Amino acid sequence: MAEDRVLRVRSLLESVRAQGRTALTAPEGRVVADAYGIAVPGEELAADVDEAVAAAARLGGPVVLKIVSPDILHKTEAGGVVVGVEGAAGVRAAFHRIVDNARAYDAGARIEGVLVQELLPAGQEVIVGAVTDPTFGKVVAFGLGGVLVEVLKDVTFRLAPVSADEALSMLDSIRSAQVLRGVRGQAGVDRWAVAEQIRRVSRLVADFPEIAEVDLNPVIATATGAVAADIRILLAERQPVPRRRYAREEILASMRRLMQPSSVAVIGASNEPGKIGNSVMRNLVDGGFAGDIHPVNPKADDILGRKAYKSVTDVPGEVDVAVFAIPARLVAAALEEVGRKGVPNAVLIPSGFAETGEHALQAEIVEIAERHGVRLLGPNIYGYYSTWQDLCATFCTPYDVKGGVALTSQSGGIGMAILGFARTTKTGVSAIVGLGNKSDLDEDDLLTWFGEDPHTDCIAMHLEDLKDGRAFVEAARATVPKKPVVVLKAGRTAAGAKAAGSHTGALAGDDAVYDDILRQAGVIRAPGLNDMLEYARALPVLPTPRGDNVVIITGAGGSGVLLSDAVTDNGLSLMEIPPDLDEAFRRFIPPFGAAGNPVDITGGEPPSTYEATIRLGLEDPRIHALVLGYWHTIVTPPMVFAELTARVVAEFRERGVRKPVVASLAGDVEVEEACQYLFERGVVAYPYTTEKPVAVLGAKYRWARAAGLLGGGS
């Protein structure tokens, strides 16, 4: 049966193509809908007015008349739709009117007839559609529909095809989700029927890559079903050239030699200070890399006390990585030699390729690399750091603080911001990698490696685009169950919607699609650079929560209100304190304090009150996470608060009670040292902000849900 429907649709699409068209007519759309079980109203195509009258009589009741023309995409704009037509006289008048309107709109348009369609009952209008996204390929969309669809833009996206569960999740992902459940006494919609429309459209576009856009708008959703009142299908003018894909084991094999090399050659190594080739050599030598370092320079015999070679082909033994520090115009010839040598990885530092308009030069080096089986990192990058190998293959400042955070950036400037942040905050990293133009190696290759790397606990990536969104999602889905992936996506534009031919296409702006699909993949999206870095620094520190109940304990009522706002803003749940727990907290706070949630112990309390309430929060198994609000007083100085908090948290962790604890410290400059002290001991703490600690906690919760470690959706 599935094969038959594919053959029927294939035959239809080939016929449309043969006629030189990219848009299907409404009757052709009906053929596709019937093949895929997409619910549409009863309808007949009338070639003349008498056929229209007869069709309306057979359908019974009021009908809708629509012009059918392969040359008129937007029927309403052409005056080609009349709704609620009754009786033979009404049908005749409406038929003539829309045909006249269509001819006035486009005198040369081919008119195949008028579609007579049963009028659907009133219901909630929604839109179901699909577009071909340049990054992610086929993407299915759902949202509120009808005439307000492009005004409200309340739409959510998923990779196609979707499962039944994913389709149902889309109904809860729009801002107006409550409307679908029923408001003010109105019944909710048949959620399964709506989800089925989504699922079937997603299956259709997955089966037929040549379909560029599908638009069911509106779909009339009622308590008893969901029917598409109109279907629009557009074909792509041309198919994209498929990107070369590598198997997972191929990626891991080449990445292993890149990140854990035994031998590195520097093409363009130099003795002259100020040259990039000199800086790379110095960083490799001074950084303590234990493997072989081979300088390559046809004009030198010795560089930094090491034998220099005229060509990489002269280097004895195997070479794992060739780092290029030569002008762009010389790269192709040197890359040919690297290929003949059998070097698996080339790190291309030089600029002067696609980023400056030299697309042909970049295409040439990609062709050379593919021909020889060389993977390219770059060009136009600062290099890379692999700290556990004491490898600093870059012309920038060295960094040697080993840890569990892997950081990548598409931009050199952002890469250096990452470096400075890591140094200032004493964040240990497993790697810092520049990606630049991403002529070959990109985020999905790195994600595949870091997902398996035992030295990496968290991955944070700055990116401006993704070359292959589906490959990235695949790598993310394999990685997220093991460790968090944080992404800072730059460039929040809607450029992808400019040339769209459907409502769905116009709504599918770049950022909207990225946002939903990164969430679908379980990735944590950071709103800004500092957020990305803080998430990467903090997520490995926090234990994974076991449930949703968050409790705020604060010494300042004002902080408690702001912390409560932050909890809500980050999708977290303030615990409803049961009477016995409320009474337990009240035993430790003064009468003018306030239990409930937040627990306000007031600002003048001694260290013992902080300690007692924190202990209670950690002891009670119904509480899953603590947010602490500290206010600087002489009664409880900042370091006293920090030391007692760290001591109590450590004591409970030794007993196997591992709950995430974050803290906001308000006060004089001493709170900065207190925050650093807490951070180093597993309590994520920030001075002068109530938003940041809760945002980090929210990110931890989002990862825990995506990884399947906590109940509820992502």
N, C-alpha and C positions, 0 to 999 in steps of 0.2 A: 504493500500500500504506500509506504513512504517513497519507494522507488518510482511508483506510478505518478505521484504528485510532483516529484522532482522533474520527471520527464515532461509532464504537462506544462509546468512553468518554464522549463528550459526551452521548449518549442515556442511558447508565446514570446519569450524575451528575444529569441533569435529572429522571430518575425518582426518584432518592433525594431530591432537593430537593422534588419534588412531594408526597412523603410526609411532609414536615416533618422529615426526618432530617438529621443532619450526619455520622453515622458509617456507613461501608459495612460490610456483613456480610462474613464470610470468603469465601463464594462470589462476592460482588460484587467483592471484592478480587482474586479469581482471574481474573475477566473482565478487569480492568485489567491485571493482571500478564501475561496471555497477549497482550493487545494490544501491550504494550511489550517483550515478550521477556524479562520478568523471570522467572528460573528459579524454579519452585515445585514441590513434590512432587506425585505423582499423588494425586488425591482425588475423592471423590464425596459428594454431600449425600444423607443418608438421612432420610426423613420419619418412618420408624418403625423398630422394632427389627429386623424381618425384612429391610428394605432395608439396614440397617447390616451385618447378617451377610452378605448377598449381596455388598455392596460390598467388605467385608474379604476375602472369598474371591477376588474378581476381582483385587484389588491384590496379594494373596499376602503371606505373611510377617507379622511383627508390624506393627500399625498404631497410629495415634494417633486418639483420638476427642475432638472439640471441640464444645462447645455452639455453636449458631448462633442468635443473638438480636440484633436491632437495639437492644435496650435494655440489653445487657450488654457494656460495652466491655472490661473486664478479666476475661477468661475464667478465668484461673488463680485469681484472688481469689474467684471465685464457685464454685470447685470444679468448673469446667466443662471440665477437660482431664484425660484419662487417657492415659498413654504406655505403649507396649510391650504392647498387648493382643493375645492370640493365641487362636485357636479360637473356634468359634461360641458356646460357653458364656461365654467371657471377654468377647466382644463384647456379648452380651446383658446381662451383669451390669454392664459399664462404661456401656452406653447408659442403663440405668435409673438408675444411680448419678448420672451427671452431670445428667440431666434433673431428678431429685429435688433435687440440690444447687442447680441454677439456680432452681427454684421456691422453695426455702427462702431463697435469696439475695435474690430479688425476685419476690414472688408475682404481681405484675402484668406481669412481663416477657413479651413475645411470643417464643415459641420456634418457630423455623422448621424445626428439625430438628437433626441431629447430623452434623458433617463427619467422614467417615472418610478418613484421610490416611495414605499410606505412611510408615513410620518411616524416617527418614534415617539413614545410617551415622554413626558417631562422627566428629567432626572438630573443628576450631577454631570456636568460636562467635564471630561478629562481628555488629555492628549496622550497617545501612545505612538512612539515613533522610533526611528533608527537613523543614524547618520554614519558616514565613513569619516572617522577622525584621522587627521594626518599622523598622529602619534600612536593611537591605540587601535586603529582599524575600526571594525564594526562595533558601534556603541548603541545601546537601546536607551530610550528616554521615556520618562513618565512624569506627568504633572497635571495641574488644573488646566482645562482646555477651553474651547470656545473663543469668543471674540477678545477676551482679556488675556489670552495666553502670553502674548508678547509684552503686555503691560506688567502683569504680575511676575512673570518669569520664575514661577514656583515649580521648578523642574529638577529631577534627579536623574543620574546616568549610571549605567553599569556596562561592563564588557559583555558583548554578545558572543555566544548564547548564554542565557541565564537559566538557572535551575528554578523550579517552582518556588523554593524557599527564598531565593534571591529576588524573584519577581514580587513576592509578597512583601519583602522588606522594603521595596521601593515605595509602597503605599504609605509606609510610616516615615519615609525619609524626606518628604516635602514639608514645608512650613505649615501648610494647611491640612495636615493629616487628620486633624479632628473633624474636619468637614466630611470626610469620607466615612467616619464612624457614626455620624448623625449628630445634629445640633438642633436645639430648640424644638424638640419633639419630632423632628424629621428622622425617618429611618436611615440607617447607614446603607452603604452600597454593598453589593455582592462582591466581596473582596476576592474570592476565588475566581470569579468570572473576569474581573479586571486583570488579575495576575495572569490568567490564561491568555488574555489578549497580548499582554507584554511578552510572555514566554514564546508565543507562536510567532510574533513579529521578529523576535530575536533569533529564532530558529531559521526563519526565512532568510534573513540577511546573512546569517552564518553559512547557509547552504549556497547562496548566490553572491559571491564577491562583487559581481558586476552591478548589483543594486547599490546605488549611491545613497539614496534616502527613501524612507518610508514615513508616511504621515497619516495616522488615523486621528482626524480632528474635525469635529469632536467625536469622542466615544461617549455615548449616553449610558451612564452607569446608574442602575436602580437597585432596589433591594432584591430583585429577582434575575438580574443579568447585566451584561455590558455589551452594547452593540455599536459598531463603528458606523456613524452616519455618513462619513466620507473617507475615502482612501486615496492617497496620492503616492505614486511610486515613480522615482526618477532613476535612470541608469547612469552610470559613470561614463564620461566621454573616453577615458582611457584607464587602464589598470596600472597601479604603481609597480615599479620595478622591485621585485622582492629583494630584501636585504640578505646578505650571506649570514647564515646562522651556524653556530658551533655547538656541538654536543657538550653536555655538562662535563664529561670527563676530559674533553679537549680543553675546555676553559680552565679546569682545575690544574691540568698538567702544565699549561703555559704560565698560568698565574703563580704556580708554585715556584717555578724557576725565576719569575720576575721578583717575587716578594721574598724568596729565600735563596738567592743566588750564591753560587760558589765562586763565580768569576765574572768580573765586570770590565768591559772595555770602554774607554772614554774617547770618542771620535772627535778630534779637535782639542785634545788636552794641550795645555800651555804652561810655560814657566812664567809667563808675563802677568804680574798682578793686575787686576782689573778686567781681565778676560774671563768670559764665562767658563771656558775650558779650564782655567786655573782654579776658579772658585769650586767647580765640581770636583776636581782632583783633590783640592785641599780638604773639602768636606768628607770625601771618602776616606782619605788617609787619616786626617785628624779625628774623624768620628770613630775610628777603631774597627772598621770593617775587617773581618778576619779572613775573608776570601782573597782571591787574586785580583789585583787592580792593574789593568794594562792600558797605559796611555798610547794613543794612536795619533801620530803627527808626522807627515812625510818630511818635515824640515827640522826635526829634533832627534837626537840620539838618547837623551836622558831628560826625564821630567820629574821633578820633585824626588830625585834619587832613584827613580825606577826606569828600567829600560823602555824606550819608546819604539814603536813599530811604524813602518811606513804605511802599512795597510793592516786592517783587521784580519785579512787572510794570512798575515805573517805571524799572528799570535799563536803560540803553541797551545795545544789542548783545546778543550771545549770552552766556549764563552756563553754564559746564560743571558746576559743583558749587554746591549750596546747603547751607551748614552751619547746622544748627538749634541755637540756644542759647536756647530759650524753654521755658516750662513745658509739660508734656505736654498739658494741656487745650487749648492754643492751636495745637498742631501741625497738626491736621487742616485747619483753615481756611487756614493758611499754606501747607500742602502743595498745596491746591487752586490757589493762586496760582502756586506753583512749577510745577505741571503746566500751567497755562494759558500760562506763560512759555516752556514747552518745555525746561526744565532737565532734563538726562538723569539727574542723580544728586542724591540728598538724603542728607546725613550727619546722622543723628539722635542728638545727644548726650544729650538729656533722658531721665531715667528716669521711671517711673510708668506703665509699660505692662504687658505680660504678666507680667513678673517680680514685680509687686506684685498680680497677680490681675486686672488690667485688660485682659482678653483681648478684650473687645468694642472697646475703644479701639484696640488694636493691629490688630485685624481691619479696622477702619474705615480706618486709614491705608494698610494694604496694598491695600484695594480702590481707594482714591483713586489710589495710585501706579500700580497696574496699568491703571486706566482711562486715565491720562495717559502711560503709558510711562516712568515715573520709576523708576529702581532705587534701593532703600533700603539704606543701610549703618546698622545699628543696629536699633532704638533702644537706649538704655542703654549708651553707649560713651564712651570717653575721646577719640574722634576718630581721626585717623590722621596718619602722617608719610610723606612721599614725598621722601626726602632729595635725590635727584638733581634734583628740581625746586625745592629749597630751600623745600619746602612743609611747614609745621607747623600743621595744622588741628586743634588740640587745646587743652584748657585745662590740660594738664599741662606739665611742664618741657620746654623745647626740646631737640632733639638734631640735630646737624648733621654727624656723622662718616659720610661717604659710604663705602659698601662694597658687598659682594656678597650679604649675608644679608638675606632677607625674613622678618620675624617677625610672626605673628598670634596673637591671644589672644581667647578668648571672655569673659575676665574682665578688668576694669579693674585689679584688684590685681596679677594676673599680668602685665599689660601694663607696669605700672610696675617690676616686678621685672626684666622683659626690658630696660627702659630703663636701669636701674641697672647691670645686668650688662654691657650693651653699653658703657656709659661707662667702667666700672672696667677692663674688659679691652681697651678700645680696639678693640672689634669694629665694623667699618664695616658699616652696614646700607643696604639699598636702600629698605626700607619697614618701618614698624611699623603694624599695622592692628588696631583693635578691632572685634569682631564682635557682642558683646553678645547681644541676643535673636535675632539672625539672622532678622528678619521677612522678609527677601528675600535680599540678597547673603550668601553663606556661603563655606565653605572651597573648594568646587569652582569657584566663580567666581574667587576669588583665585588658586587653583592654576593655573587655565587662563591667567590673565594672567602670573603670575610664571614659568610655564613658558616663555613666549615673551619675557619681559623681558630684554634684553641686559645690564642692570645687575645681574641677580640670578643668583648661582651656587648658592645653597642656600636651601631654604625650610623653616622650622620653624614648626609650628602647635600651639598649645595648644587643645584642644577638650574640651567636656564631652559633646557628642553630635554626630551628623551628621544633618541634616534628610533628606538623600537620599544614602544610602551608595553606591548604584550610580553616581550622577553623580560622587561623589568618586573612586571607584575608576577610573572612565573617565578623569577628569582626571589622576589619579596615573599611570596606565599611559602616558598621553601625555607626561608630564613626566619620569618616572624615567629613561628612557634618556638624557636630556640633563643632568639635575642631581638631586642628592639631595633627598628629601622626608623630613623628620623630624616625627614626631607624638608629642605627649604627650597621651594619652587619660586624662582624669580620670574617676572614678566607676566603680570596679571592682566592680560588683554583679551579682547573678543575678536581678534583678527580672523580667526577661523570661521566666523559666522558671516563675513561680508558677502560672499558669493552664494549663499545658501538659496535653494529654490523651494524650501518648505518651511513651515513654522518650526518644526523640530530642528532643522538645520540652523535657522536664525537664532535659536536658543542655545545652541551648543558652542558657546564661547570657550576658548582654550582653558581658562581657569576653572570654569564650572565643571568641565569634564575631568580635568586633572584632580580637582578636589574630591569628587565622588569616587573616582576609580582608585586613587591612592588610598582612600579610606576602605574601599572594597578589598584592596590588597593587604590591609592591616598595617599600613604605613602610618606613622605619626607625622602629620604635616605641621611644621613650625611656622608661625606667622612672621618671624623676622630672624635676622642673623644671630642676635644675642640669644633669642629663644632656642634656636637650634643648638647652639653651643651649650647652653645651660641644661637642656634636656639630655644631651649626650653626656655631659659631666655627671648629672644627677641620677639618671635612670639606673645605672649599675649599682648605685649606692643604696637605693631604696629596696627593701624586701617587696615581694609581690603580695598584694592584698588578697585576703581570702573571702571578702564579701564587700558589700556596698556601704556599710554603715560608717559614716565619717563623723567624728566628734571634734568640736573646737573647744579648746581650753584657753582662756585669755585673761590677762591681767588688766585689760583696758576695754571698756564697752565699745568705744569707737572702732577699735581694731576688730572686735568681734563682728560688728555689722559689716565692715568691709570684707572680712574673711568669709562671712556668710554669702555675700554677693559673689565673691570669687568662686566659692564652691558651686553655686548655681550656674555661673557663667561657664564653668568647665565640665558641666554635665555630671557632677557628683551629687550624692544624696546625703543631706544632713539627717542623721539618725533621729528618729522620734524616741526620746528618752523614756523608757518605761518607769512606772512609779518607784519601784525598788531601787533602780539605779539613780534616779533623781534624788531620792532620800539619802543614798550613800554619798553622792557628791555634796549635798547640803551639810553633811557632818563636818566637812573640811573648809567650808567657806563662811565668811561672816554673814550675819542676818541681812545686811544691806547689799550683799552680792546677789547673784542670780544663777540658779541652776537652769535646767532646760538645756537647750543647745542653740547658741554657744553657752558654755559654762563660764560665767564671769566671776573670777575669784577676787576681783578688784585690785587696784594697783599698789596698795600699801601693805600687801601680805608678805610675810617672811618666806624664806626659801622652803620651809617645811610644807607650806600650803601648796606651792608649785609641785613639790615632790610627791605629796600625798595624792593630789588629783591626777598627776601623770601616771603614778602607780596604778590607780584605780582604772584609768583608761586602758592601760596595758593588760591588767589582770582580767577584766571582764571580756569573755569570749564573744559577746554580742557586738563589741566595738571592733571595727576592722582597720581603721586608720585614724591617726591623731593629727590635728592641726593646732599648733601652739602659737599663741599671740603673747609676746613678752613686751612689757613697758619698763623702761629703764628707771629704777629708783635706787636710792641709797640703801633702802632696806634689803633689796635683793639686787646687787650689782650684776652687770651683764655676765662676767666670767663665772660668778657664783651660779647663776642660772644655767649657763652652758655646761659647767662641770657636773652639776647635779642631774641635769637632763641626760647627758651622755652616760653617766654612771648608771642611772636607772635603766636606760634603754639597753646598755650592754649586759646588765644583770639579767634582764628578761630574755635577751637573745641567747644567753648561755643556757637558759632554762628551756629553750626551744620556742619561745614566743617571739615571733618575728613579724612585727607590724610596721608599715610605713609611718614614719613620724617626720613631719615638716614643721618649720618654725619661721615666724615673722618677728624680727626684733626691731623695735622702735626705741631710739634713744640717742645719746651722744656717740662720739666716734668709737668709744670702747666696744659698741655692739658689733663693729666690723671684725675685730679679733675674735669675739665670741662666736660669730657665725662661722668663721674659718675653723675654729676649734670643733664646733659641732659637725661641720661638713666632713672633716677628717675622721670623725667617729661614727659616721653612718646616719646622722640626722641632717637632712637637707634644710639649710637655714640661710635666710637672706636679710640684710639690713634695709630699712627704709622702704619696704614694699610689702603689701599684703597680697598682691596679685601673683608675684612670681613663684613663691613656694607652692601655692595651690595649683597654679598652671602645671608645674612639674608633677605634682601628685595626679592631676587629671591626665597627663600624658602617660604616666605609669598605669593608670586604670585603663586607658584606651588600648595600650599594648597588651595588658593582661587579658582583656576581653578578646582582642583579635587573636591572641595565642591560644585561646580556649582554656585559660587558667582561671577564669571568673565567669559566673553565670551572666546571661544577658547578651544583647547584641553589641555590635561594634560601632 
